[in-house]
Amino acid sequence: MPERLGDSELSLAKGARSALATLACPYLPDLTANWRILVAETPVAGPTLDRLFAAGYRRQGSWFYRPECRGCSACIALRVPAAEFRPSRSQRRCLARTSELSCELRPASAWSAGHSALLARYLEHRHQLDSQPDETARGLLAEGAASAMLELRRGSALLAAMVVDWGEVSASAVYAFYEPEASRLGLGTASILNLIRLARSLGREWVYLGFWLKDHPKMHYKIRFRPHERRIADMWQRFEEAS
């Protein structure tokens, strides 16, 4: 059944503040976007985190955000029911290609210079960004946040990492990055497949994959995880096919 959630139903952390910010759209060129931003003064975890994810919010640092743009509904939150997910043929091939890699869930405090170096290589190759990885890391991590890192390694070599927020019944993929020279392995897809597997084994119902935009080519991979639900007009709707 579709699920409707609103801000009035959210039990936010004590002292949380709300604001509406107008910024350049990070997805569609030459457009501005309105973002509802919730700033939590204390760490948010458990059922509160689940309700924020279900209401379409994502986390960056110590604040949560979702689009509230007039006349545009291109950004659609997407989630996968962990227990019902079944990998496609191409996803099974991806798992076979990466079966030699170890997968480990580590605390966010384990972030190291190796993670920063991998992130810098990824940003330069994938997005042509000459970024300061430590600044980017501060946007991914937050002191006291219910976060962890999913790592894929070949021996001791770190090939991929994903920052994940863990609620009581859900997991949210904050950001994934991987070794560009090993991109043929499909490490981004492998990270999500391993996250869904871990979420199911840990009793999480939902895995949130962030926003999907129909006309954004780099977002197409998200709808290949089926079945999934999309949050359209404040209601979660189920999709069995990648359309």
Backbone as JSON, one array per atom type, in Angstrom:
{
  "sequence": "MPERLGDSELSLAKGARSALATLACPYLPDLTANWRILVAETPVAGPTLDRLFAAGYRRQGSWFYRPECRGCSACIALRVPAAEFRPSRSQRRCLARTSELSCELRPASAWSAGHSALLARYLEHRHQLDSQPDETARGLLAEGAASAMLELRRGSALLAAMVVDWGEVSASAVYAFYEPEASRLGLGTASILNLIRLARSLGREWVYLGFWLKDHPKMHYKIRFRPHERRIADMWQRFEEAS",
  "N": [[0.84, -1.2, 0.0], [0.47, 2.31, -0.74], [2.36, 4.78, 1.03], [1.96, 7.56, 3.03], [3.66, 10.32, 4.23], [4.35, 13.14, 6.26], [5.9, 16.31, 7.27], [4.73, 16.99, 9.67], [4.43, 14.62, 10.95], [6.89, 13.83, 11.69], [9.16, 12.98, 14.14], [11.49, 14.86, 15.23], [14.97, 15.35, 16.15], [15.7, 16.85, 19.3], [15.6, 20.34, 19.29], [15.97, 20.65, 16.56], [16.22, 22.49, 13.54], [14.52, 24.1, 10.82], [14.81, 25.06, 7.4], [14.46, 26.78, 4.23], [16.27, 26.61, 1.36], [17.54, 28.19, -1.54], [19.29, 27.17, -4.26], [21.73, 26.59, -6.87], [20.74, 24.06, -9.12], [21.96, 20.83, -8.65], [21.71, 18.81, -10.47], [20.25, 19.37, -12.86], [21.1, 21.44, -15.5], [21.39, 25.05, -15.51], [19.23, 25.61, -13.9], [17.53, 26.48, -10.84], [17.19, 25.23, -7.5], [14.97, 24.43, -4.83], [15.59, 23.63, -1.55], [14.53, 21.83, 1.21], [15.81, 22.04, 4.33], [16.87, 20.41, 7.2], [18.28, 20.92, 10.23], [19.97, 19.24, 12.63], [20.57, 19.48, 16.04], [21.48, 17.59, 17.75], [22.69, 14.19, 17.47], [20.94, 12.15, 15.11], [19.09, 9.19, 15.08], [17.98, 5.72, 14.82], [14.41, 5.15, 14.97], [13.67, 7.79, 14.29], [15.46, 8.48, 12.27], [14.64, 6.62, 10.36], [12.06, 7.63, 9.77], [12.69, 10.08, 8.63], [14.07, 9.26, 6.29], [11.94, 7.89, 5.04], [10.3, 10.02, 4.49], [11.55, 11.2, 2.41], [14.01, 12.43, 2.8], [17.59, 13.08, 2.72], [20.88, 12.65, 4.08], [23.49, 14.97, 4.77], [26.48, 15.61, 6.22], [25.67, 17.08, 9.26], [23.1, 17.71, 8.65], [19.83, 17.32, 7.09], [18.19, 16.88, 3.95], [15.83, 17.62, 1.32], [14.32, 17.95, -1.95], [12.17, 20.7, -2.7], [10.78, 21.91, -4.98], [9.05, 24.26, -6.87], [6.93, 23.55, -9.54], [8.58, 21.59, -10.56], [9.33, 18.22, -10.45], [11.36, 16.44, -10.74], [13.31, 15.12, -9.21], [13.28, 12.13, -7.63], [12.82, 10.21, -4.85], [14.11, 6.96, -4.11], [13.7, 3.58, -3.15], [14.6, 0.24, -2.07], [13.01, -2.81, -1.36], [14.49, -4.84, 0.88], [14.18, -7.61, 1.51], [12.7, -8.61, -0.59], [14.1, -8.15, -2.88], [15.52, -9.26, -5.94], [18.33, -10.17, -7.7], [19.11, -9.15, -11.05], [20.01, -10.76, -14.2], [22.35, -9.52, -15.19], [23.22, -8.31, -12.85], [23.78, -10.53, -11.3], [25.96, -11.48, -12.72], [27.73, -9.44, -12.15], [28.11, -9.85, -9.41], [29.41, -12.3, -9.56], [31.79, -11.53, -10.86], [32.98, -10.06, -8.86], [33.34, -11.75, -6.77], [35.66, -12.55, -5.56], [36.39, -10.52, -3.91], [36.6, -9.17, -0.62], [34.03, -8.24, 1.67], [33.23, -5.85, 4.0], [31.77, -4.33, 6.86], [32.45, -1.38, 8.4], [33.1, 0.91, 11.14], [32.35, 4.44, 10.8], [34.36, 5.96, 11.84], [36.64, 4.73, 11.06], [37.62, 5.89, 8.83], [40.3, 6.81, 6.74], [43.54, 7.97, 5.53], [43.83, 6.49, 3.25], [41.2, 6.14, 2.35], [40.6, 8.8, 1.72], [42.42, 9.26, -0.39], [41.49, 7.41, -2.3], [38.93, 8.46, -2.75], [39.6, 10.95, -3.87], [40.8, 10.15, -6.31], [38.61, 8.95, -7.51], [36.73, 11.09, -7.75], [38.08, 12.79, -9.49], [38.28, 11.21, -11.8], [35.64, 10.3, -12.34], [33.93, 12.53, -12.13], [35.42, 14.61, -13.01], [36.49, 16.4, -11.15], [38.57, 18.46, -9.27], [38.88, 17.98, -6.35], [38.97, 18.65, -2.79], [39.49, 16.02, -0.9], [39.19, 15.61, 1.88], [37.47, 17.65, 2.66], [35.2, 16.89, 1.25], [34.74, 14.48, 2.56], [33.97, 15.36, 5.08], [31.44, 16.23, 4.51], [30.19, 13.84, 4.06], [30.37, 12.39, 6.38], [29.5, 12.58, 9.86], [29.87, 13.68, 13.16], [28.83, 11.48, 15.61], [26.8, 10.5, 14.03], [24.63, 7.89, 12.78], [26.29, 6.09, 11.19], [28.17, 4.02, 8.9], [30.84, 2.33, 7.14], [30.81, 0.56, 4.18], [33.01, -1.66, 2.82], [34.87, -2.82, 0.01], [37.39, -5.01, -0.71], [40.43, -6.18, -2.21], [42.41, -8.46, -1.03], [44.45, -6.58, 1.01], [44.01, -4.25, -0.29], [42.07, -1.42, -0.81], [39.26, -1.21, -2.76], [36.69, -0.2, -3.13], [34.31, 1.9, -1.47], [31.54, 2.67, 0.6], [29.57, 5.02, 2.18], [27.19, 4.58, 4.66], [24.07, 5.19, 6.14], [22.43, 4.01, 9.01], [19.28, 3.14, 10.02], [16.65, 2.03, 12.22], [15.0, 0.26, 10.85], [15.9, 0.54, 8.31], [18.34, 1.29, 5.72], [20.49, 3.7, 4.35], [22.11, 4.61, 1.45], [24.63, 6.76, 1.4], [26.89, 7.75, -0.07], [28.97, 6.43, -2.62], [32.17, 5.34, -3.68], [34.91, 4.41, -5.82], [37.75, 2.52, -7.06], [39.02, 3.87, -9.95], [40.56, 2.49, -11.9], [39.69, -0.07, -11.68], [37.16, -0.16, -12.62], [35.86, -1.75, -14.48], [34.91, -3.91, -13.15], [32.48, -3.26, -12.13], [32.06, -1.9, -9.66], [30.47, -0.02, -8.32], [27.84, -0.98, -8.64], [28.26, -3.47, -7.42], [28.73, -2.66, -4.8], [26.21, -1.71, -3.98], [24.69, -4.05, -4.26], [25.89, -5.65, -2.3], [25.27, -4.1, -0.08], [22.47, -4.33, 0.03], [22.29, -7.06, 0.55], [23.56, -7.2, 3.08], [21.85, -5.52, 4.54], [19.47, -7.01, 4.5], [20.31, -9.28, 5.93], [20.71, -8.13, 8.39], [18.22, -7.49, 9.19], [16.99, -5.24, 8.15], [14.41, -3.4, 6.56], [14.23, -1.66, 4.37], [16.27, -0.31, 1.72], [17.64, 2.66, 0.92], [18.32, 4.5, -1.98], [18.78, 7.09, -2.65], [18.17, 9.95, -4.8], [16.46, 9.64, -7.89], [16.56, 10.57, -11.29], [14.79, 10.78, -14.19], [15.73, 11.78, -16.66], [18.44, 11.92, -16.33], [21.37, 10.58, -17.2], [23.34, 9.36, -15.54], [21.93, 8.42, -13.44], [20.47, 6.23, -14.13], [21.1, 3.63, -13.37], [19.94, 3.09, -10.93], [17.24, 2.33, -11.12], [17.43, -0.22, -11.96], [17.5, -1.95, -9.91], [15.35, -4.15, -8.68], [12.35, -5.51, -7.2], [11.36, -2.03, -6.72], [10.6, 1.02, -4.94], [9.22, 4.24, -5.61], [9.1, 7.59, -4.53], [6.51, 9.47, -5.15], [4.72, 12.41, -5.48], [4.53, 12.59, -2.67], [3.94, 9.99, -1.96], [4.74, 6.55, -1.66], [5.32, 4.44, -4.35], [5.12, 1.34, -5.95], [7.34, -0.35, -8.2], [7.83, -2.8, -10.57], [9.29, -3.16, -12.84], [12.08, -1.81, -14.76], [11.4, 1.09, -15.65]],
  "CA": [[0.0, 0.0, 0.0], [1.23, 3.56, -0.69], [2.57, 5.31, 2.37], [2.05, 9.01, 3.0], [4.3, 10.87, 5.41], [4.57, 14.57, 6.2], [6.75, 16.84, 8.32], [4.01, 17.02, 10.94], [4.52, 13.29, 11.56], [8.27, 13.52, 12.0], [9.65, 13.28, 15.48], [12.87, 15.25, 14.99], [15.81, 15.5, 17.33], [15.43, 18.05, 20.07], [16.3, 21.52, 18.84], [16.16, 20.67, 15.12], [15.76, 23.71, 12.87], [14.14, 23.89, 9.43], [14.99, 26.23, 6.54], [14.32, 26.54, 2.81], [17.41, 27.23, 0.69], [17.5, 28.2, -3.0], [20.65, 27.0, -4.76], [21.82, 26.03, -8.22], [20.39, 22.64, -9.14], [23.15, 20.01, -8.92], [21.4, 17.76, -11.42], [19.77, 19.89, -14.13], [21.82, 22.7, -15.73], [20.7, 26.33, -15.7], [18.03, 25.68, -13.06], [17.73, 26.59, -9.4], [16.43, 24.23, -6.75], [14.62, 24.76, -3.45], [15.88, 22.49, -0.69], [14.12, 21.87, 2.61], [16.96, 21.6, 5.11], [16.65, 20.2, 8.63], [19.56, 20.9, 10.94], [19.8, 18.6, 13.93], [21.57, 19.9, 17.03], [21.99, 16.36, 18.37], [22.66, 13.1, 16.5], [19.66, 11.54, 14.79], [19.29, 7.76, 14.88], [16.83, 4.87, 15.1], [13.14, 5.39, 14.28], [13.63, 9.14, 13.72], [16.17, 8.4, 11.01], [13.77, 5.9, 9.43], [10.98, 8.51, 9.33], [13.26, 11.07, 7.71], [14.28, 8.6, 5.0], [10.64, 7.61, 4.44], [9.74, 11.3, 4.04], [12.29, 11.66, 1.26], [15.21, 13.19, 3.16], [18.92, 12.49, 2.7], [21.76, 13.33, 5.03], [24.84, 15.44, 4.46], [27.0, 16.15, 7.47], [24.71, 17.05, 10.37], [21.77, 18.15, 8.24], [19.06, 16.49, 6.18], [17.64, 17.73, 2.9], [15.05, 17.05, 0.23], [13.9, 19.03, -2.84], [10.8, 21.22, -2.66], [10.83, 22.84, -6.1], [7.77, 24.55, -7.52], [6.9, 23.31, -10.97], [9.52, 20.55, -10.96], [9.31, 17.03, -9.59], [12.28, 15.51, -11.4], [14.06, 14.34, -8.23], [12.37, 11.16, -7.03], [13.49, 9.29, -3.91], [13.93, 5.56, -4.51], [14.1, 2.61, -2.13], [14.48, -1.16, -2.46], [12.65, -3.72, -0.25], [15.64, -5.74, 0.94], [13.81, -9.02, 1.54], [12.07, -8.99, -1.85], [14.98, -7.9, -4.01], [16.12, -10.38, -6.64], [19.25, -9.61, -8.69], [18.91, -9.48, -12.46], [21.1, -11.57, -14.76], [23.57, -8.72, -15.24], [23.67, -8.11, -11.47], [24.4, -11.79, -10.87], [27.29, -11.51, -13.34], [28.55, -8.5, -11.38], [28.47, -10.54, -8.17], [30.4, -13.32, -9.89], [33.06, -10.86, -11.15], [33.55, -9.49, -7.65], [33.24, -12.74, -5.7], [36.96, -12.68, -4.89], [36.59, -9.38, -3.03], [36.0, -9.26, 0.71], [33.09, -7.17, 1.99], [33.24, -5.64, 5.45], [31.13, -3.14, 7.37], [33.33, -0.81, 9.41], [32.59, 2.19, 11.66], [32.77, 5.62, 10.05], [35.6, 6.45, 12.45], [37.77, 4.05, 10.43], [38.05, 6.66, 7.65], [41.74, 6.99, 6.8], [44.16, 8.62, 4.37], [43.56, 5.64, 2.09], [39.86, 6.48, 1.85], [40.68, 10.12, 1.09], [43.12, 9.13, -1.66], [40.59, 6.74, -3.23], [37.88, 9.41, -3.08], [40.17, 11.95, -4.78], [40.94, 9.53, -7.63], [37.27, 8.73, -8.05], [36.13, 12.38, -8.13], [38.78, 13.3, -10.67], [37.97, 10.38, -12.96], [34.19, 10.16, -12.59], [33.25, 13.82, -12.23], [36.39, 15.63, -13.43], [36.56, 17.37, -10.07], [39.8, 18.55, -8.5], [38.26, 18.24, -5.05], [39.68, 18.37, -1.55], [38.74, 14.86, -0.4], [38.85, 15.73, 3.3], [36.28, 18.48, 2.74], [34.09, 16.04, 0.82], [34.5, 13.49, 3.61], [33.21, 16.01, 6.17], [30.04, 16.26, 4.09], [29.65, 12.49, 4.09], [30.4, 11.88, 7.74], [29.1, 13.54, 10.89], [30.14, 13.15, 14.5], [27.66, 10.93, 16.28], [25.81, 9.99, 13.09], [24.49, 6.42, 12.77], [26.88, 5.76, 9.89], [29.22, 3.01, 8.8], [31.39, 2.23, 5.8], [30.88, -0.74, 3.55], [34.25, -1.69, 2.05], [35.22, -3.95, -0.83], [38.85, -5.08, -0.8], [41.15, -7.32, -2.75], [43.46, -8.54, -0.04], [44.41, -5.38, 1.84], [43.81, -3.09, -1.16], [40.71, -0.89, -0.82], [38.79, -0.94, -4.12], [35.43, 0.56, -3.11], [33.76, 2.21, -0.15], [30.23, 3.32, 0.59], [29.1, 5.52, 3.47], [25.81, 4.12, 4.83], [23.37, 5.54, 7.37], [21.62, 2.88, 9.46], [18.17, 3.35, 10.93], [16.2, 0.81, 12.9], [14.44, -0.66, 9.85], [16.32, 0.95, 6.98], [19.71, 1.72, 5.46], [20.52, 4.71, 3.29], [23.41, 4.75, 0.8], [24.95, 8.19, 1.34], [27.78, 7.99, -1.2], [29.89, 5.34, -2.92], [33.27, 5.69, -4.57], [35.67, 3.21, -6.1], [39.0, 2.66, -7.8], [38.72, 4.0, -11.38], [41.25, 1.49, -12.71], [38.98, -1.35, -11.56], [35.75, 0.13, -12.9], [35.27, -2.82, -15.29], [34.29, -4.88, -12.25], [31.15, -2.82, -11.71], [32.16, -1.79, -8.21], [29.32, 0.72, -7.79], [26.74, -1.95, -8.55], [28.61, -4.48, -6.41], [28.56, -2.07, -3.46], [24.78, -1.69, -3.67], [24.24, -5.44, -4.07], [26.34, -6.1, -0.98], [24.51, -3.37, 0.94], [21.15, -4.96, 0.13], [22.49, -8.35, 1.22], [23.82, -6.94, 4.49], [20.63, -4.97, 5.15], [18.55, -8.13, 4.7], [20.82, -10.13, 7.01], [20.61, -7.38, 9.64], [16.82, -7.27, 9.48], [16.49, -3.94, 7.67], [13.35, -3.58, 5.57], [14.42, -0.81, 3.19], [17.55, 0.27, 1.36], [17.38, 3.89, 0.18], [19.39, 4.75, -2.94], [18.86, 8.51, -2.98], [17.25, 10.48, -5.79], [16.53, 9.19, -9.29], [16.04, 11.51, -12.27], [14.55, 10.04, -15.42], [16.52, 12.3, -17.78], [19.84, 12.05, -15.93], [21.94, 9.26, -17.54], [24.12, 8.75, -14.46], [21.0, 7.91, -12.43], [19.69, 5.12, -14.67], [21.42, 2.35, -12.73], [19.15, 2.88, -9.71], [15.97, 1.65, -11.37], [17.7, -1.62, -12.32], [17.34, -2.75, -8.7], [13.91, -4.38, -8.67], [11.42, -4.39, -7.27], [11.71, -0.86, -5.93], [9.53, 2.0, -4.77], [9.56, 5.63, -5.86], [8.26, 8.52, -3.78], [5.9, 10.37, -6.12], [3.65, 13.19, -4.85], [4.53, 12.25, -1.24], [3.49, 8.62, -1.72], [5.62, 5.52, -2.2], [4.65, 3.61, -5.34], [5.95, 0.17, -6.28], [7.64, -0.61, -9.6], [8.43, -4.12, -10.77], [10.15, -3.1, -14.02], [12.93, -0.63, -14.87], [10.8, 1.97, -16.65]],
  "C": [[0.88, 1.25, 0.0], [1.27, 4.11, 0.72], [2.74, 6.82, 2.28], [2.64, 9.49, 4.33], [4.49, 12.37, 5.21], [5.42, 15.04, 7.35], [6.05, 16.83, 9.67], [4.11, 15.69, 11.67], [5.93, 12.95, 12.0], [8.61, 13.92, 13.42], [11.14, 13.57, 15.36], [13.64, 15.35, 16.28], [15.52, 16.83, 18.0], [16.27, 19.22, 19.55], [16.53, 21.59, 17.35], [15.54, 21.92, 14.53], [15.51, 23.41, 11.39], [14.34, 25.19, 8.64], [14.79, 25.8, 5.1], [15.42, 27.32, 2.09], [17.24, 27.11, -0.82], [18.93, 28.22, -3.52], [20.6, 26.53, -6.2], [21.51, 24.54, -8.17], [21.63, 21.83, -9.47], [22.94, 18.97, -10.01], [21.02, 18.28, -12.81], [20.4, 21.26, -14.37], [20.88, 23.89, -15.91], [19.39, 26.45, -14.91], [18.44, 25.9, -11.61], [16.82, 25.57, -8.71], [16.15, 24.76, -5.35], [14.8, 23.5, -2.6], [15.36, 22.76, 0.71], [15.25, 21.26, 3.43], [16.58, 21.53, 6.58], [18.0, 20.05, 9.29], [19.33, 20.35, 12.33], [20.93, 19.03, 14.86], [22.19, 18.71, 17.75], [21.89, 15.24, 17.34], [21.27, 12.49, 16.34], [19.89, 10.06, 14.48], [17.95, 7.04, 15.04], [15.58, 5.23, 14.32], [13.05, 6.79, 13.66], [14.33, 9.16, 12.37], [15.32, 7.68, 9.96], [12.67, 6.81, 8.89], [11.49, 9.58, 8.37], [13.49, 10.46, 6.33], [12.95, 8.36, 4.3], [9.96, 8.87, 3.93], [10.58, 11.93, 2.92], [13.56, 12.43, 1.54], [16.47, 12.34, 2.98], [19.79, 13.28, 3.66], [23.05, 13.79, 4.37], [25.38, 16.12, 5.71], [25.97, 16.0, 8.57], [23.33, 17.53, 9.96], [21.17, 17.23, 7.2], [18.38, 17.4, 5.15], [16.76, 16.92, 1.95], [14.58, 18.2, -0.66], [12.44, 19.4, -2.62], [10.7, 22.3, -3.72], [9.45, 23.02, -6.71], [7.89, 24.29, -9.02], [7.88, 22.26, -11.46], [9.48, 19.42, -9.95], [10.25, 15.97, -10.14], [13.01, 14.61, -10.41], [13.11, 13.42, -7.46], [13.17, 10.24, -6.11], [13.14, 7.85, -4.28], [14.44, 4.64, -3.41], [13.82, 1.2, -2.61], [14.06, -1.98, -1.24], [13.67, -4.85, -0.17], [15.25, -7.21, 0.84], [13.26, -9.51, 0.2], [12.98, -8.84, -3.06], [15.52, -9.19, -4.6], [17.04, -9.82, -7.72], [18.91, -10.06, -10.1], [20.08, -10.33, -12.95], [22.41, -10.79, -14.77], [24.11, -8.45, -13.83], [24.29, -9.38, -10.91], [25.79, -11.94, -11.49], [28.24, -10.58, -12.59], [29.0, -9.15, -10.08], [29.53, -11.61, -8.43], [31.77, -12.68, -10.16], [33.76, -10.39, -9.9], [33.55, -10.47, -6.48], [34.55, -12.91, -4.94], [37.19, -11.56, -3.87], [35.95, -9.65, -1.67], [35.1, -8.05, 0.92], [33.01, -7.06, 3.51], [32.53, -4.33, 5.77], [31.95, -2.61, 8.53], [32.74, 0.5, 9.92], [33.12, 3.36, 10.85], [34.07, 6.19, 10.58], [36.84, 5.8, 11.85], [38.26, 4.77, 9.17], [39.53, 7.01, 7.81], [42.23, 7.75, 5.58], [43.92, 7.8, 3.11], [42.19, 5.9, 1.5], [39.89, 7.83, 1.14], [41.35, 10.05, -0.27], [42.23, 8.46, -2.71], [39.48, 7.69, -3.68], [38.39, 10.45, -4.07], [40.32, 11.39, -6.19], [39.59, 9.35, -8.3], [36.66, 10.04, -8.55], [36.78, 12.94, -9.39], [38.39, 12.52, -11.93], [36.5, 10.42, -13.32], [33.52, 11.5, -12.86], [34.17, 14.95, -12.68], [36.49, 16.76, -12.42], [37.91, 17.3, -9.38], [39.41, 18.94, -7.08], [39.25, 18.0, -3.91], [38.95, 17.22, -0.87], [38.36, 14.96, 1.07], [37.63, 16.61, 3.5], [35.05, 17.68, 2.32], [33.73, 15.03, 1.91], [33.7, 14.1, 4.76], [31.74, 16.13, 5.82], [29.38, 14.9, 4.12], [29.48, 11.96, 5.5], [29.94, 12.97, 8.7], [29.34, 12.9, 12.25], [28.85, 12.7, 15.16], [26.6, 10.37, 15.36], [25.79, 8.46, 13.11], [25.0, 5.89, 11.43], [27.93, 4.67, 10.02], [29.75, 3.05, 7.37], [31.39, 0.78, 5.35], [32.1, -0.71, 2.63], [34.35, -2.96, 1.22], [36.73, -3.91, -1.03], [39.3, -6.33, -1.54], [42.41, -7.47, -1.9], [43.36, -7.34, 0.89], [44.11, -4.12, 1.03], [42.34, -2.68, -1.17], [40.3, -0.54, -2.25], [37.52, -0.1, -4.16], [35.01, 0.79, -1.67], [32.43, 2.91, -0.32], [29.9, 3.75, 2.01], [27.6, 5.22, 3.56], [25.28, 4.62, 6.17], [22.42, 4.4, 7.73], [20.54, 3.35, 10.42], [17.8, 2.03, 11.6], [15.67, -0.21, 11.9], [14.93, -0.34, 8.45], [17.8, 1.27, 6.95], [19.67, 2.69, 4.29], [21.95, 4.83, 2.76], [23.7, 6.24, 0.62], [25.8, 8.49, 0.11], [28.71, 6.8, -1.36], [30.97, 5.84, -3.86], [34.18, 4.48, -4.7], [36.9, 3.52, -6.93], [38.71, 2.75, -9.3], [39.35, 2.91, -12.24], [40.58, 0.12, -12.64], [37.5, -1.19, -11.89], [35.07, -0.97, -13.7], [34.58, -3.88, -14.42], [32.86, -4.51, -11.88], [31.07, -2.62, -10.21], [31.02, -0.98, -7.59], [28.13, -0.19, -7.61], [27.01, -2.99, -7.47], [28.43, -3.95, -5.0], [27.1, -2.07, -3.06], [24.27, -3.1, -3.42], [24.67, -5.97, -2.71], [25.61, -5.36, 0.14], [23.13, -4.0, 1.11], [21.25, -6.3, 0.86], [22.71, -8.16, 2.72], [22.57, -6.42, 5.2], [19.63, -6.08, 5.43], [19.01, -9.0, 5.86], [20.71, -9.46, 8.37], [19.17, -6.99, 9.97], [16.28, -5.91, 9.07], [15.49, -4.17, 6.54], [13.66, -2.86, 4.27], [15.87, -0.42, 3.0], [17.26, 1.47, 0.46], [18.59, 4.21, -0.7], [19.46, 6.21, -3.36], [17.85, 8.9, -4.04], [17.53, 9.89, -7.16], [15.9, 10.26, -10.16], [15.95, 10.79, -13.61], [15.48, 10.47, -16.54], [17.99, 12.53, -17.42], [20.53, 10.71, -16.15], [22.68, 8.59, -16.39], [23.23, 8.18, -13.35], [20.3, 6.63, -12.87], [19.92, 3.81, -13.92], [20.49, 2.06, -11.55], [17.87, 2.1, -9.97], [16.17, 0.21, -11.82], [17.61, -2.54, -11.1], [15.85, -2.93, -8.45], [13.56, -5.58, -7.77], [11.94, -3.21, -6.46], [10.48, 0.04, -5.81], [10.07, 3.39, -5.02], [8.58, 6.53, -5.11], [7.77, 9.61, -4.73], [4.72, 11.06, -5.45], [3.44, 12.74, -3.4], [4.04, 10.85, -0.94], [4.46, 7.64, -2.36], [4.83, 4.6, -3.12], [5.63, 2.52, -5.81], [6.12, 0.02, -7.79], [8.34, -1.97, -9.71], [9.43, -4.11, -11.91], [10.95, -1.81, -14.02], [12.4, 0.29, -15.97], [10.63, 3.38, -16.07]]
}
